[in-house]
Amino acid sequence: MKNLRLRILLVLVCLTGLSFAAKAQFREEAFSQNYASPSDTLASKDSVDQMWSFKEFFHGVAKHDSTLKIGSLFAGSTVFIGAEQFYNKQYWKIPITYAGLGTTIGLGIKYNKQYRASKSAYELALESDPETTLTVDEDAKKMATYMFASAGLIYWGTLMDGVVNYKKDIKGQAGKATLYSILVPGLGQAYNGEYWKIPIYWGALVGSYHYYATYSKNYKRYKRIHNEATAEGSTYEGLIPAERALYYRNVFRRFRDYSVVAIVGSYLLQVIDANVFAYMQDFEVNDDLTMKVSPTVIPRYNEYAFAPTGATGVIGNNAVGVKIGLTF
């Protein structure tokens, strides 16, 4: 016990001695809620402390307000298609966008109706004549899928075009990096100049999807086997019994769900990564690294520390601690 007390006393003396040779320490303002300096143009452009509003969006688009954040512009453009092009003063793109969307959606509806009509006619004919020669128009179904997919591609391209042309002369915009990653995984990292991260995130996404497809296929297989084995009046004589099929069905379903979580997690992680490192583009680290360790008295109602309840004496309701500061 005596040796332990001596060791503790020696440590305290050393820590106190270090404080005389120190050069700097953290400011208490670093623990406040104001993380962005007024001079930080990147943070002020993409602050999220104010939620999206119609007034901000329409006023910014109509007046071409330079203070309109890219996040607000993008969010409004998901509903009011072409707003980004209007804000960027590329008016000629708006009629092309609406013409493309109207044409592809209209053709998609037309071919989908054609497919449904052929399917209804085939079902009616099959009821009256099992040997009917009528067939379902599968080509119309494919064309409807292609047209709707084309409309989605035009919509996506319109949003991407608006993000690309938003204040092209300003580099290092955190909001733009974030939206790039939302629209195309890895593109935000390319915008930040961190190309080495792209194969990592794409590997995580592709790998997760590979396992999702594999587990989903096996889940459906064992689900079908279990249903066949347990169906009423079933004559199933397969090599896999119903109990084993049920076990593997549940296992592969659980692994499939894990794969979905991995896909979503990888996607969100690369979005967060693009945003964080875009904000840190102007964060500098030099060789002037100093540390200060010193004993300190911390007020009870400080933002990040408090004294034990009932503390009394010379110090009163304050706590005694050690303050460590780094300058870099």
C-alpha positions in Angstrom: 0.0 0.0 0.0 2.9 2.4 0.8 4.5 1.7 -2.5 1.2 2.3 -4.3 0.8 5.7 -2.6 4.4 6.7 -3.6 3.7 5.7 -7.2 0.5 7.8 -7.4 2.3 10.8 -5.8 5.1 10.4 -8.3 2.7 10.4 -11.2 0.9 13.5 -10.0 4.2 15.3 -9.6 5.3 14.4 -13.1 2.0 15.6 -14.5 2.3 18.8 -12.7 5.8 19.3 -13.9 4.8 18.8 -17.5 2.4 21.8 -17.3 5.4 24.2 -16.9 6.9 23.1 -20.3 3.7 23.1 -22.3 2.9 25.5 -25.1 -0.8 25.3 -25.8 -4.0 23.6 -24.9 -7.6 23.1 -26.3 -9.9 26.0 -25.9 -13.2 25.3 -24.1 -15.0 26.8 -27.1 -14.2 23.6 -28.9 -16.8 21.9 -26.9 -19.6 24.3 -27.8 -22.3 23.5 -30.4 -21.0 26.0 -32.9 -18.7 23.8 -35.0 -18.5 26.0 -38.0 -16.5 29.2 -38.1 -18.2 32.2 -39.8 -15.3 32.3 -42.2 -15.7 28.7 -43.2 -17.5 29.1 -46.5 -17.9 25.4 -47.2 -19.7 24.8 -43.9 -21.9 27.8 -44.3 -23.0 26.8 -47.7 -24.0 23.3 -46.7 -25.3 23.8 -43.1 -28.1 21.5 -42.1 -29.2 23.6 -39.1 -32.3 24.8 -41.1 -34.8 22.4 -42.6 -35.9 22.7 -46.2 -38.8 25.1 -46.9 -40.9 26.0 -49.9 -40.1 29.7 -49.4 -36.4 29.2 -49.4 -36.5 27.0 -52.4 -38.8 29.1 -54.7 -37.2 32.3 -53.7 -33.7 30.9 -54.3 -34.6 29.5 -57.7 -36.6 32.5 -58.9 -34.0 35.0 -57.9 -31.0 32.8 -58.6 -30.0 33.5 -55.0 -26.3 32.6 -54.5 -27.0 31.6 -50.9 -29.4 28.8 -51.9 -27.8 25.6 -50.6 -27.3 22.8 -53.0 -29.2 20.4 -50.7 -32.3 22.6 -50.7 -32.1 22.9 -54.5 -31.7 19.2 -55.0 -34.5 18.3 -52.6 -36.9 20.6 -54.3 -35.8 19.4 -57.8 -36.8 15.8 -57.0 -40.4 17.1 -57.1 -40.2 20.2 -59.3 -38.2 18.7 -62.1 -36.1 21.2 -64.0 -35.7 23.6 -61.1 -31.9 22.9 -61.0 -31.6 23.7 -64.7 -33.6 27.0 -64.2 -31.4 27.9 -61.3 -28.3 27.2 -63.3 -29.7 29.3 -66.2 -29.7 26.4 -68.6 -33.3 26.9 -69.7 -33.0 25.1 -73.0 -32.6 21.8 -71.1 -36.0 22.0 -69.4 -38.2 21.4 -72.5 -35.9 18.5 -73.6 -36.3 17.0 -70.1 -40.1 17.2 -70.1 -40.4 16.0 -73.7 -38.2 12.9 -72.9 -40.2 12.1 -69.7 -43.5 12.6 -71.4 -42.6 10.4 -74.4 -41.1 7.5 -72.4 -43.9 7.5 -69.7 -46.6 7.7 -72.4 -45.1 4.9 -74.4 -44.7 2.9 -71.2 -48.3 3.3 -70.3 -49.4 2.4 -73.9 -47.3 -0.9 -74.0 -48.4 -1.8 -70.5 -52.1 -1.5 -71.5 -51.3 -3.6 -74.6 -49.7 -6.3 -72.6 -52.6 -6.4 -70.1 -55.2 -6.6 -72.8 -53.4 -9.5 -74.5 -53.1 -11.3 -71.1 -56.9 -10.8 -70.4 -57.8 -12.1 -73.8 -55.6 -15.1 -73.4 -57.1 -16.0 -70.0 -60.6 -15.7 -71.4 -59.8 -17.8 -74.4 -58.0 -20.4 -72.3 -61.2 -20.9 -70.1 -63.3 -21.7 -73.2 -60.7 -23.5 -75.2 -57.6 -25.1 -73.5 -56.1 -25.6 -76.9 -56.3 -21.9 -77.9 -53.6 -20.4 -80.1 -53.8 -17.0 -78.5 -50.6 -15.9 -76.7 -49.7 -13.1 -74.3 -47.8 -10.2 -75.9 -44.5 -10.5 -73.9 -42.8 -8.1 -76.3 -45.2 -5.3 -75.2 -44.3 -6.1 -71.5 -40.6 -5.8 -72.4 -41.2 -2.5 -74.2 -43.1 -1.1 -71.3 -40.3 -2.0 -68.9 -37.7 -0.4 -71.2 -39.8 2.8 -71.5 -40.3 3.2 -67.7 -36.6 2.5 -67.2 -35.7 5.1 -69.7 -38.0 7.6 -67.9 -36.2 6.8 -64.7 -32.8 7.3 -66.4 -33.9 10.7 -67.7 -35.1 11.7 -64.3 -31.8 10.6 -62.7 -29.8 12.4 -65.4 -31.6 15.6 -64.8 -30.8 15.5 -61.1 -27.2 14.7 -61.8 -26.9 17.5 -64.4 -28.2 20.0 -61.9 -25.6 18.9 -59.3 -22.7 19.0 -61.8 -23.5 22.5 -63.0 -24.2 24.0 -59.5 -21.6 26.7 -59.0 -19.0 25.0 -61.1 -16.4 27.6 -60.3 -16.4 26.8 -56.5 -14.3 23.7 -55.6 -14.6 21.5 -52.5 -18.3 21.8 -51.8 -19.4 19.3 -49.2 -23.0 19.3 -50.4 -22.0 18.5 -53.9 -19.7 15.6 -52.8 -22.6 14.2 -50.7 -25.1 14.3 -53.6 -22.6 12.8 -56.0 -22.3 9.8 -53.7 -26.0 9.6 -53.3 -26.5 9.5 -57.1 -23.4 7.4 -58.0 -21.6 5.5 -55.2 -18.0 6.4 -55.2 -18.4 9.6 -57.2 -18.2 11.7 -54.1 -14.8 10.2 -53.3 -13.6 11.0 -56.9 -14.8 14.6 -56.4 -12.7 14.8 -53.2 -9.7 13.3 -55.0 -9.7 10.1 -52.9 -9.8 7.6 -55.8 -8.3 4.8 -53.8 -11.5 4.5 -51.8 -13.7 3.8 -54.8 -12.7 0.1 -55.3 -13.1 -0.4 -51.5 -16.7 0.8 -51.5 -17.6 -0.8 -54.8 -16.1 -4.0 -53.6 -18.3 -3.9 -50.5 -21.4 -3.1 -52.5 -20.8 -5.7 -55.2 -19.7 -8.3 -52.6 -22.8 -7.7 -50.5 -25.1 -7.9 -53.5 -23.4 -11.2 -54.6 -24.1 -12.8 -51.3 -27.7 -11.3 -51.3 -28.3 -12.9 -54.7 -26.8 -16.3 -53.6 -28.7 -16.4 -50.3 -31.9 -15.3 -51.9 -31.7 -18.0 -54.5 -31.1 -20.7 -51.9 -33.9 -19.3 -49.7 -36.4 -19.5 -52.5 -35.2 -23.1 -53.3 -35.7 -24.4 -49.8 -38.9 -22.5 -49.4 -40.3 -24.2 -52.5 -39.1 -27.6 -51.2 -40.7 -27.1 -47.8 -44.0 -25.9 -49.3 -44.1 -29.0 -51.6 -43.3 -31.3 -48.7 -45.9 -29.9 -46.4 -48.7 -29.2 -48.9 -52.0 -31.0 -48.2 -52.2 -34.3 -50.0 -48.5 -33.9 -51.1 -46.8 -37.0 -52.6 -43.3 -35.4 -52.2 -40.5 -38.0 -52.2 -37.5 -35.7 -52.4 -34.1 -36.4 -50.7 -34.5 -33.3 -48.4 -37.1 -33.8 -45.7 -39.4 -31.0 -44.7 -37.7 -30.3 -41.3 -34.3 -29.9 -43.0 -35.8 -27.7 -45.7 -37.4 -25.5 -43.1 -34.0 -25.2 -41.2 -32.1 -24.2 -44.4 -34.9 -21.9 -45.5 -34.7 -19.9 -42.2 -30.8 -19.9 -42.3 -30.7 -18.5 -45.8 -33.4 -16.0 -45.2 -31.4 -14.7 -42.2 -28.2 -14.5 -44.3 -30.1 -12.8 -47.1 -31.4 -10.1 -44.6 -27.8 -9.6 -43.3 -26.7 -9.0 -46.9 -29.4 -6.3 -47.3 -28.1 -4.6 -44.2 -24.5 -4.8 -45.6 -25.6 -3.2 -48.9 -27.4 -0.4 -47.2 -24.6 0.1 -44.7 -21.9 0.2 -47.4 -24.0 2.7 -49.4 -24.6 5.0 -46.4 -21.0 4.8 -45.3 -19.6 6.0 -48.6 -22.1 8.9 -48.5 -21.0 9.9 -45.0 -17.4 9.5 -46.0 -17.8 11.9 -49.0 -19.5 14.5 -46.8 -17.0 14.4 -43.9 -13.8 14.4 -46.0 -15.2 17.2 -48.2 -15.6 19.3 -45.1 -12.0 18.4 -44.1 -10.5 19.5 -47.4 -9.1 22.7 -45.8 -8.1 21.0 -42.5 -4.4 21.4 -42.1 -2.0 19.4 -39.9 1.6 20.7 -39.5 4.7 19.6 -37.6 4.1 22.0 -34.7 2.6 19.5 -32.3 2.6 20.4 -28.6 0.8 19.0 -25.6 -0.1 20.4 -22.2 -1.1 18.4 -19.2 -2.0 20.3 -16.0 -4.2 20.0 -12.9 -7.4 22.0 -13.1 -10.6 22.9 -11.2 -13.7 22.3 -13.2 -17.0 24.1 -12.3 -19.9 21.9 -11.5 -22.2 23.2 -14.1 -19.7 23.1 -16.9 -21.0 21.8 -20.3 -18.8 18.7 -20.2 -18.1 17.9 -16.5 -19.7 18.2 -13.1 -18.7 17.5 -9.5 -20.0 14.7 -7.3 -23.2 15.6 -5.4 -22.4 17.0 -2.0 -18.8 18.0 -2.7 -17.8 20.6 -0.1 -14.6 22.2 1.3 -12.2 24.8 -0.1 -13.1 23.8 -3.6 -16.8 23.9 -2.9 -19.0 22.4 -5.6 -16.3 22.2 -8.2 -14.4 19.1 -9.4 -10.6 18.5 -9.4 -9.3 17.0 -12.6 -6.5 17.0 -15.2 -6.7 19.1 -18.4 -4.9 17.8 -21.5 -4.5 20.0 -24.5 -2.9 19.4 -28.0 -1.9 22.0 -30.6 -1.4 20.7 -34.2 
